[in-house]
């Protein structure tokens, strides 16, 4: 659960704070968990919702992020073999909060575009656009790191 918070907030101290708040809510509402529900899925939903609330408090504008310019280059050249996991992780951390959130929810948390749209209060097409732009931005950042 910590990794979810870290990926979504981008900072370890923020992730710890959000996770702590989420688990306080989990313990306060434990009696509301239905016996046929998955405890892990229930906790994960609470954690993700707390991360989203945190990002909203930081005044992340999902529409503004969606309107950012898309990258021009789309292909990773022959230097892609030099790609490392740490480069990709670092590139993801450098994304704007909105892009990082959509990317993390889709790739790592396996939410659908529709579910992400409902969580964030934006359209499904905005989610798809932000996801595409996030992937492109990661490609650009990784290419820059490879050239350095």
QUILINGI-V963153 format. One record per run of one state. SS is the DSSP state (h for helix, s for strand, l for the rest). FROM is the first residue (numbers start at 1). LEN is the number of residues. If there is no record, write none. Layout:
ss={SS:SS}
from={FROM:FROM}
len={LEN:LEN}
This chain:
ss={l:h:l:h:l:h:l:h:l:h:l:h:l:h:l:h:l:h:l:h:l}
from={1:2:10:12:29:30:33:39:58:62:67:78:83:85:95:97:109:113:121:124:148}
len={1:8:2:17:1:3:6:19:4:5:11:5:2:10:2:12:4:8:3:24:1}
